Amino acid sequence: MRHLNRIIFLALFLGSWRQPLSAQTANPGQYKYVFTVAKDGTGDFTFIQDAINAMRGFPLAPITLYIKNGVYKEKILLPANNTDVTFIGESVDSTIITFSDYSGDGVHGTFSSYTVKISGNRFVAENITFANEAGRVGQAVAIFVDADQVVFRNCKFLGNQDTVYTGGENTRQYFFQCYIEGTTDFIFGPATAVFDRCHIHAKTNSYITAANTPKGKKYGMVFLDCRITTDPSVTKLYLGRPWRAYSNTVFLRCELPAPIAPAGWDNWGNPENEKTVTYAEYRNTGPGAITDKRVAWSKQLSTKEARKFTLEHLLSNETILIPDERSWYMNNGTKPFDATLFTAAKPEVWSLYPGDAPNSLKVPNEEKAVTHDNVTRVSKVSQPTMIVYKPSRPNGRSIIICPGGGYGILAIDKEGTRLAEVFNSWGITAFVLKYRLPDPAYCKDPSIAPLQDAQQAMRMVRSRAKELGIDPRKVGIMGFSAGGHLAATATTHFDFKADPQNMDTTSVRPDFALLIYPVISFDETITHMGSRTNLIGKEPNPEAIQFFSNEKQVGANTPPVFLVHAGD
């Protein structure tokens, strides 16, 4: 199951991990006191620093700069007395702030090499690329932050050595769905800095982090549900090394690539650091997450210990009671971290149809469930339902799961509910489809009933997307064995109206499909005859064989499919 989970996660990751940063654009109308910066002269200012200089220190109300697309070659400073300022870029890939100072150019040191320095508290940036284009010439900071309550959403940070400096010993900084790249120590500093669902990319063999957390500080750098990637040339990458003796860095539920060094962490050439640092991990995944060779002075957190790593624990002021003090980091378009981080809501059971299912015969409900060898097999399904698994922090993705069983039973837990729980742990909303089995005792046309139920499930999920916190453009379907055949049929026959009486125009086209050891063809020379016989009978006509041979139904509009065949 563990290996299968990794395969499925990879498939989802490749298919629809999340909407690309560049696809998100700003809506300046939702902000008050907006001033526009535009390179083409159509705004209030043509330079970002001019707009900052025009602001009143300690403003009476928050101020937003709407920065239109363009490359702004500026060295920018937001002073400490300019608080409550927001930068909103028109689009992350086209709103670029860049400069090229670096340490060693005869003028600058590390901390003056920044492209942008933020010293004003309660700063927010969205949809902006911050870059230092000096190249691989030594320390060259793209963003220097020494302010408290700072949020970056959907931003990119491009550079090499020392790309992001999280400064200020008593500051808190939150990076949400950002992209950060660099070479050496490219995330460094003393702040409590949380990186939530970020993409971290290493360009050379080196170290990702170099925290210099002050002694006695509870939290330093925390990476939650992040994706770590590398250039193809990278062969050895460390999670971090201690810039100072009390460096504190934790990676939780992150995807780690193969180049991660087995040791995981480096002591920066000083064994004494091993006595004082706090380096920990929790349930990371990927080929770099194997922990049996980690340095002895790092730690694998227990679930009880990991529960403390919520936004409220990490970023709230623990010494001063401030009304609604959490609001500065909660407004990120998703539900905040809370104590339910590691749990999901109790599963719900939804009926697929408000009344009788289409194509059904009026018969008593004789559904049965038998458990043997730790597998529950459901049979005689005449009233189709979905078991709904809602994660505590939905990430917008969802998937409908079709258990297998040769169209004779449903392996409802082995190929359904157990996977739904795994998906929930990744923030994915999962629906286990208990579809009708093709029995002439329950259906007028047994062969079409499973497809009718799969299409109805797709309609229902999309129609309730807002309620569920999911993106209707990221609804997938998956199945195992005969359930894989049903998922493949739903994927290749989305333009076939299985229930002609249903007037709902909601799309039934899956956005992607995961087919796990599926039945694909009904050609008798290669098919699973039990599944074929149960669905279309012992002596099917050629049209039925052709219709349900899904390899022959692939077209230009067929959704992307991830196909897994396995012998275990």
Summary of the structure (lengths in Angstrom):
residues: 568
radius of gyration: 26.9
end to end distance: 10.1
largest distance: 86.3
contacts: 1985
relative contact order: 0.07
helix: 20%
strand: 28%
